[in-house]
Amino acid sequence: MNEHAPQHTPQNAPQNAPQHHLPARLRAGRRGLAAAVTAVVGAAVVAGVLAPGTASAAPRPDTVQQRLDALVKEDKVPAALATVKGRDGRVRTYTAGIGNAATKAKVPVDGQVRIGSNTKAFTAVVVLQLVAEGKVGLDTNVDTYLPGLVRGEGIDGRNITVRQLLQHTSGLPEYVDRDGVLNAPKRYYEPRELLDAALAQKAHFAPGTQWEYNNTGYLLAGLIIQKVTGRPLGEEITKRVVDRIGLRHTYFPAPGDMTIHEAHPKGYQRNPDGSLRDYTQLDPSWGWAAGAMVSTNSDVTKFYGALLGGRLLPAAQLAQMRATVPAEAIGAGAGYGLGLVSRPLSCGGVAWGHGGTIPGYETAGGTTDDGRAVNFTVTTIPDGDTAKHVDKAVDEALCR
């Protein structure tokens, strides 16, 4: 979830017009796990589900299936899954590859996966709900809610706002230890332990002067939610988002829960010798407010559709969430709002969402204001070329 990509100077005020699209998979998140593990796209309300690649399901029905097949055959990902809501409003699901490398079992249709940094969008929604309730101020400093906690070399919570935490303009250093997570995936971390790892480093830049993708801001956002509500983060996300819009296959793992509860494809990382290491069982505590959640492609699209459709936030807070600063490190023309990414589509317009990367899984997608939506998952963290192929598949699915 860390991002050591080129930084960009934000405008003095966020850009209010949606000028970008969702990173088909928060490439920031991808880089995060490529350079600091985890991350963490878009959608709409789910209707019926057809069998994967059903020929009569849609015009040009083979496009998405062909892309998934190519990811498996040419890019060598173990499995690829997708949910697509087209211009006609119908929802279709697709699969390719194998769900278990040992048994060669089929990929479960719309199986559960770890969604990494898509979790950031859920966390941001809860913060913005608290803003709407008058319990949190976007431009209030972090020290107001966590007095004396955020201190370090060039780091002072009195000079960092809640907005800057959510928009990656805080200058805080990254806490994720990529090698530590990959080498000990079942280790449990307390949020305070993660924060200490970040505060042991010096600030990357003065708050509000640049943009840099970072998990530490969302770690603090989660702590603010707990402090203000007096309840655990997972409980607040469940009550305020998951249950509210009926995401029946989505959950925030309880402490110590390393499993994926429902039918799922296993998640892998490729070893240097080409063999696969199974990362399906993993303690996501290191991702916490920035990347711990489990869901399905269809539930992810339903979440973003409900969010953009105004079912989770009042209009004023949704507008704040969609106000972006340039985030070219994610992709050309990309912008980052408050837990939402926007990115231009090849056919015109933009798509919104986030995306996520965590050992074993990467999700990418987008949702448009007119209701088109896609979410893709591959069961490994793809390299640069494969990641581009996933991004292209997302764009094609939204533009067909």
C-alpha positions as CSV (number, residue, x, y, z in Angstrom):
1,M,0.0,0.0,0.0
2,N,3.0,2.3,0.1
3,E,3.7,4.4,-2.9
4,H,7.1,5.6,-3.8
5,A,6.0,6.9,-7.1
6,P,6.4,10.4,-8.4
7,Q,4.6,12.9,-6.2
8,H,2.3,15.7,-7.3
9,T,1.5,19.0,-5.9
10,P,-2.3,19.3,-5.2
11,Q,-4.3,22.4,-5.9
12,N,-4.9,24.7,-3.0
13,A,-8.5,23.4,-3.0
14,P,-9.7,20.0,-4.3
15,Q,-10.9,19.8,-7.9
16,N,-14.7,19.6,-7.6
17,A,-15.5,18.3,-11.0
18,P,-15.0,14.5,-11.5
19,Q,-12.1,14.6,-13.9
20,H,-10.7,11.2,-13.7
21,H,-11.5,7.5,-13.4
22,L,-10.9,4.9,-10.9
23,P,-7.6,3.2,-11.2
24,A,-8.6,-0.1,-12.6
25,R,-6.9,-1.4,-9.7
26,L,-5.6,1.3,-7.6
27,R,-2.2,1.0,-9.2
28,A,-1.1,2.8,-6.1
29,G,-2.4,-0.1,-4.2
30,R,-0.7,-2.5,-6.5
31,R,2.6,-0.7,-6.1
32,G,1.9,-0.7,-2.4
33,L,2.1,-4.4,-2.3
34,A,4.8,-4.4,-4.9
35,A,6.7,-2.0,-2.7
36,A,4.9,-2.1,0.6
37,V,2.2,-4.7,0.4
38,T,-1.5,-4.2,0.1
39,A,-4.0,-2.2,-1.1
40,V,-6.6,-1.9,-2.1
41,V,-13.0,-1.1,-7.8
42,G,-16.1,0.1,-8.9
43,A,-19.8,-0.8,-9.5
44,A,-23.5,-0.7,-9.3
45,V,-26.5,-2.5,-8.0
46,V,-26.4,-6.2,-8.8
47,A,-29.3,-7.8,-10.6
48,G,-29.4,-11.4,-11.9
49,V,-26.3,-13.6,-12.6
50,L,-25.7,-15.6,-15.7
51,A,-23.3,-18.5,-16.1
52,P,-19.7,-17.5,-16.9
53,G,-19.3,-16.6,-20.6
54,T,-22.9,-17.5,-21.5
55,A,-23.0,-16.8,-25.2
56,S,-26.5,-15.5,-25.2
57,A,-26.0,-13.2,-22.2
58,A,-25.0,-10.0,-24.0
59,P,-23.9,-8.4,-27.2
60,R,-20.4,-9.4,-28.1
61,P,-20.4,-11.8,-25.2
62,D,-16.9,-13.1,-25.8
63,T,-15.0,-9.9,-25.0
64,V,-14.8,-10.3,-21.3
65,Q,-14.3,-14.0,-21.4
66,Q,-11.6,-13.7,-23.9
67,R,-9.7,-11.3,-21.7
68,L,-10.0,-13.5,-18.7
69,D,-8.9,-16.5,-20.7
70,A,-5.9,-14.5,-22.0
71,L,-4.9,-13.5,-18.5
72,V,-4.8,-17.2,-17.5
73,K,-3.2,-18.6,-20.7
74,E,-0.8,-15.8,-21.6
75,D,-0.2,-14.0,-18.4
76,K,-0.2,-17.2,-16.3
77,V,-2.4,-15.9,-13.5
78,P,-4.0,-18.9,-11.7
79,A,-7.6,-17.6,-12.0
80,A,-9.5,-14.6,-13.1
81,L,-13.0,-13.6,-12.2
82,A,-15.2,-10.7,-13.3
83,T,-18.6,-9.1,-12.8
84,V,-19.9,-6.7,-15.4
85,K,-23.0,-4.5,-15.4
86,G,-23.5,-3.3,-19.0
87,R,-25.4,-0.5,-20.6
88,D,-28.5,-2.7,-20.7
89,G,-28.4,-2.9,-16.9
90,R,-27.9,-6.7,-16.8
91,V,-25.2,-8.2,-14.6
92,R,-23.0,-11.0,-15.8
93,T,-20.3,-13.0,-14.1
94,Y,-17.3,-14.7,-15.7
95,T,-14.5,-17.0,-14.6
96,A,-11.3,-18.5,-16.1
97,G,-8.5,-20.7,-14.8
98,I,-8.4,-22.9,-11.7
99,G,-9.6,-22.2,-8.2
100,N,-7.1,-24.5,-6.6
101,A,-3.7,-25.3,-8.1
102,A,-3.4,-28.6,-6.2
103,T,-6.8,-30.1,-7.0
104,K,-7.5,-28.2,-10.2
105,A,-10.9,-27.4,-8.9
106,K,-13.0,-24.9,-10.9
107,V,-13.2,-21.2,-9.9
108,P,-16.3,-20.5,-7.9
109,V,-18.6,-18.2,-9.8
110,D,-18.4,-14.8,-8.0
111,G,-16.3,-16.3,-5.3
112,Q,-15.1,-14.4,-2.3
113,V,-11.7,-12.7,-2.4
114,R,-9.6,-10.4,-0.4
115,I,-10.3,-6.9,-1.7
116,G,-7.3,-5.1,-0.2
117,S,-7.4,-1.3,-0.5
118,N,-11.0,-1.2,-1.6
119,T,-11.3,-1.2,2.2
120,K,-10.2,2.4,2.1
121,A,-13.4,3.4,0.4
122,F,-15.4,1.8,3.2
123,T,-13.3,3.5,5.8
124,A,-13.7,6.9,4.1
125,V,-17.5,6.5,3.9
126,V,-17.7,5.9,7.6
127,V,-15.5,9.0,8.3
128,L,-17.7,11.1,6.0
129,Q,-20.9,9.8,7.7
130,L,-19.4,11.0,10.9
131,V,-18.7,14.4,9.2
132,A,-22.4,14.6,8.2
133,E,-23.3,13.9,11.8
134,G,-21.2,16.7,13.0
135,K,-18.8,14.4,14.9
136,V,-15.8,14.8,12.7
137,G,-14.5,17.8,10.7
138,L,-12.7,17.2,7.5
139,D,-10.4,20.2,8.0
140,T,-10.0,19.6,11.7
141,N,-6.5,18.5,12.8
142,V,-5.8,14.9,13.8
143,D,-4.8,16.0,17.3
144,T,-8.3,17.0,18.1
145,Y,-9.4,13.3,18.0
146,L,-6.1,11.6,18.9
147,P,-4.3,14.1,21.1
148,G,-0.5,13.8,21.3
149,L,-0.5,10.5,19.4
150,V,0.9,11.6,16.0
151,R,4.4,12.8,16.6
152,G,7.7,12.1,14.9
153,E,10.5,13.6,12.9
154,G,8.7,16.3,10.8
155,I,5.4,14.8,12.0
156,D,2.9,16.6,14.1
157,G,-0.8,15.7,14.3
158,R,-1.7,19.3,15.1
159,N,-0.6,20.1,11.5
160,I,-2.4,17.3,9.7
161,T,-6.1,17.3,8.8
162,V,-8.6,14.5,8.5
163,R,-9.0,15.4,4.8
164,Q,-5.2,15.0,4.3
165,L,-5.3,11.5,5.8
166,L,-8.1,10.4,3.4
167,Q,-6.6,12.1,0.3
168,H,-2.9,10.9,0.8
169,T,-1.6,14.5,1.2
170,S,-0.5,14.1,4.8
171,G,3.2,13.4,4.1
172,L,3.1,10.6,6.6
173,P,5.6,7.7,6.0
174,E,4.4,4.2,5.1
175,Y,4.0,1.6,7.8
176,V,3.8,-1.6,5.7
177,D,6.8,-3.9,5.7
178,R,6.4,-5.8,2.4
179,D,8.9,-8.5,3.2
180,G,7.6,-8.9,6.7
181,V,4.1,-9.6,5.4
182,L,5.2,-12.0,2.7
183,N,7.5,-13.9,5.0
184,A,5.1,-14.1,8.0
185,P,1.6,-13.9,6.5
186,K,-0.1,-15.2,9.6
187,R,1.4,-12.8,12.0
188,Y,-1.1,-10.5,13.9
189,Y,-0.5,-6.8,14.3
190,E,-2.2,-4.3,16.5
191,P,-3.0,-0.9,14.9
192,R,-0.8,0.9,17.4
193,E,2.2,-1.3,16.5
194,L,1.7,-0.4,12.8
195,L,1.5,3.3,13.7
196,D,4.7,3.1,15.7
197,A,6.5,1.6,12.6
198,A,5.4,4.7,10.6
199,L,6.3,7.2,13.2
200,A,9.8,5.8,13.6
201,Q,10.5,7.3,10.2
202,K,10.6,10.9,9.1
203,A,7.9,12.7,7.2
204,H,8.0,12.5,3.5
205,F,6.8,16.1,2.9
206,A,4.9,18.9,4.6
207,P,1.2,18.2,4.9
208,G,-0.8,19.5,1.9
209,T,2.1,20.1,-0.3
210,Q,2.2,16.9,-2.3
211,W,0.3,13.7,-3.1
212,E,1.7,10.2,-2.3
213,Y,-0.3,7.0,-1.9
214,N,0.0,5.8,1.7
215,N,-1.6,3.4,4.1
216,T,-0.8,5.2,7.3
217,G,-3.4,7.9,6.7
218,Y,-6.2,5.2,6.7
219,L,-4.7,3.6,9.8
220,L,-5.2,6.9,11.6
221,A,-8.7,7.3,10.0
222,G,-9.6,3.9,11.5
223,L,-8.4,5.0,15.0
224,I,-10.4,8.2,14.7
225,I,-13.5,6.3,13.9
226,Q,-13.0,4.1,17.0
227,K,-12.3,7.1,19.2
228,V,-15.3,9.1,18.1
229,T,-17.8,6.2,18.1
230,G,-16.4,4.2,21.0
231,R,-16.8,1.0,18.9
232,P,-14.5,-1.2,16.9
233,L,-13.8,-0.2,13.3
234,G,-15.1,-3.5,11.8
235,E,-18.4,-3.1,13.7
236,E,-18.9,0.5,12.4
237,I,-18.2,-0.5,8.8
238,T,-20.5,-3.5,9.1
239,K,-23.4,-1.5,10.6
240,R,-23.0,1.7,8.6
241,V,-22.1,0.2,5.2
242,V,-22.3,-3.6,4.8
243,D,-25.6,-4.2,6.5
244,R,-27.1,-0.9,5.3
245,I,-27.0,-1.8,1.6
246,G,-27.2,-5.6,2.0
247,L,-23.7,-6.7,1.0
248,R,-24.4,-10.4,1.9
249,H,-20.9,-11.6,0.9
250,T,-18.8,-8.9,2.4
251,Y,-17.1,-8.7,5.8
252,F,-14.4,-7.1,7.9
253,P,-12.4,-9.9,9.4
254,A,-12.5,-10.2,13.2
255,P,-9.2,-10.2,15.0
256,G,-7.4,-13.5,14.4
257,D,-9.6,-14.5,11.5
258,M,-7.3,-15.7,8.7
259,T,-9.9,-17.5,6.6
260,I,-12.2,-16.7,3.7
261,H,-15.6,-17.7,4.8
262,E,-17.5,-18.7,1.6
263,A,-16.6,-20.4,-1.7
264,H,-13.4,-18.8,-3.0
265,P,-10.5,-19.3,-5.4
266,K,-7.2,-19.7,-3.6
267,G,-4.7,-16.8,-3.8
268,Y,-1.1,-17.3,-4.8
269,Q,2.2,-15.6,-5.3
270,R,4.7,-17.0,-7.7
271,N,8.1,-18.0,-6.3
272,P,11.4,-17.3,-8.1
273,D,11.4,-20.9,-9.4
274,G,8.0,-20.5,-10.9
275,S,6.1,-22.5,-8.3
276,L,3.1,-21.0,-6.5
277,R,2.9,-20.2,-2.8
278,D,-0.5,-20.3,-1.3
279,Y,-1.4,-17.0,0.6
280,T,-5.2,-17.8,1.0
281,Q,-4.9,-18.1,4.7
282,L,-3.5,-14.8,5.8
283,D,-3.9,-12.5,8.8
284,P,-5.1,-9.2,7.3
285,S,-4.6,-7.2,10.5
286,W,-1.6,-5.4,8.9
287,G,-4.1,-4.0,6.3
288,W,-6.8,-3.1,8.9
289,A,-8.6,0.1,7.9
290,A,-6.5,0.3,4.8
291,G,-6.9,-3.2,3.4
292,A,-8.4,-6.0,5.4
293,M,-11.8,-6.7,3.9
294,V,-13.2,-9.7,2.1
295,S,-16.0,-9.5,-0.6
296,T,-17.0,-10.6,-4.1
297,N,-16.8,-8.9,-7.4
298,S,-20.6,-8.5,-7.4
299,D,-20.7,-7.0,-3.9
300,V,-17.9,-4.6,-4.7
301,T,-19.8,-3.3,-7.7
302,K,-23.0,-3.1,-5.6
303,F,-21.1,-1.0,-3.0
304,Y,-19.7,1.5,-5.4
305,G,-23.1,1.7,-7.2
306,A,-24.8,2.5,-3.9
307,L,-22.2,5.0,-2.9
308,L,-22.3,6.9,-6.2
309,G,-26.1,6.7,-6.2
310,G,-26.3,8.6,-2.9
311,R,-27.4,5.7,-0.7
312,L,-24.5,6.0,1.8
313,L,-23.7,9.7,2.0
314,P,-25.6,13.0,1.9
315,A,-24.9,15.0,-1.3
316,A,-22.5,17.4,0.4
317,Q,-20.3,14.6,1.7
318,L,-20.4,12.6,-1.5
319,A,-19.3,15.7,-3.4
320,Q,-16.3,16.0,-1.0
321,M,-15.4,12.4,-1.6
322,R,-15.4,13.0,-5.4
323,A,-13.3,16.2,-5.2
324,T,-9.9,15.0,-6.5
325,V,-6.3,16.0,-6.6
326,P,-4.0,14.8,-9.4
327,A,-2.7,11.3,-8.9
328,E,-0.7,10.6,-12.0
329,A,1.2,7.8,-10.2
330,I,-2.0,5.7,-10.4
331,G,-2.4,6.3,-14.2
332,A,-2.6,9.1,-16.8
333,G,-5.3,11.5,-15.9
334,A,-6.1,9.8,-12.6
335,G,-7.3,11.7,-9.6
336,Y,-7.7,10.8,-5.9
337,G,-10.6,12.0,-3.8
338,L,-11.4,10.8,-0.3
339,G,-11.0,7.1,-0.6
340,L,-12.2,7.3,-4.3
341,V,-10.2,7.2,-7.4
342,S,-11.3,8.6,-10.8
343,R,-9.8,7.7,-14.1
344,P,-10.6,8.6,-17.7
345,L,-12.1,6.0,-20.0
346,S,-11.0,5.4,-23.6
347,C,-14.6,5.9,-24.8
348,G,-15.0,9.2,-22.9
349,G,-16.1,10.0,-19.5
350,V,-14.7,8.7,-16.3
351,A,-15.1,5.7,-13.9
352,W,-14.9,5.8,-10.1
353,G,-13.8,3.2,-7.6
354,H,-10.5,2.2,-5.9
355,G,-9.0,-1.2,-6.4
356,G,-6.9,-3.4,-4.1
357,T,-3.8,-5.5,-3.8
358,I,-3.0,-8.0,-1.1
359,P,-0.9,-11.2,-1.2
360,G,-2.8,-13.6,-3.4
361,Y,-5.3,-11.3,-4.9
362,E,-5.7,-8.1,-6.9
363,T,-9.0,-6.4,-7.7
364,A,-9.6,-3.7,-10.3
365,G,-12.6,-2.1,-11.8
366,G,-14.8,1.0,-12.1
367,T,-18.3,2.4,-12.0
368,T,-19.7,5.2,-14.2
369,D,-22.3,7.8,-13.3
370,D,-24.7,6.2,-15.8
371,G,-24.6,2.8,-14.0
372,R,-22.1,0.8,-16.0
373,A,-19.8,-1.2,-13.7
374,V,-17.1,-3.8,-13.7
375,N,-14.9,-5.5,-11.2
376,F,-12.1,-7.9,-12.1
377,T,-10.0,-10.1,-9.7
378,V,-6.9,-12.1,-10.4
379,T,-5.6,-14.6,-7.9
380,T,-2.1,-13.2,-7.6
381,I,-0.4,-9.8,-7.7
382,P,0.3,-9.3,-11.4
383,D,3.5,-7.9,-12.7
384,G,3.6,-4.7,-14.8
385,D,2.6,-6.1,-18.1
386,T,-0.1,-8.3,-16.7
387,A,-1.4,-5.4,-14.6
388,K,-1.7,-3.3,-17.8
389,H,-3.7,-6.2,-19.4
390,V,-6.1,-6.2,-16.4
391,D,-6.5,-2.4,-16.7
392,K,-7.2,-2.7,-20.4
393,A,-9.8,-5.4,-19.7
394,V,-11.6,-3.1,-17.3
395,D,-11.6,-0.2,-19.8
396,E,-12.9,-2.5,-22.6
397,A,-15.7,-3.9,-20.4
398,L,-16.9,-0.4,-19.4
399,C,-16.7,0.9,-23.0
400,R,-18.2,-2.0,-25.0
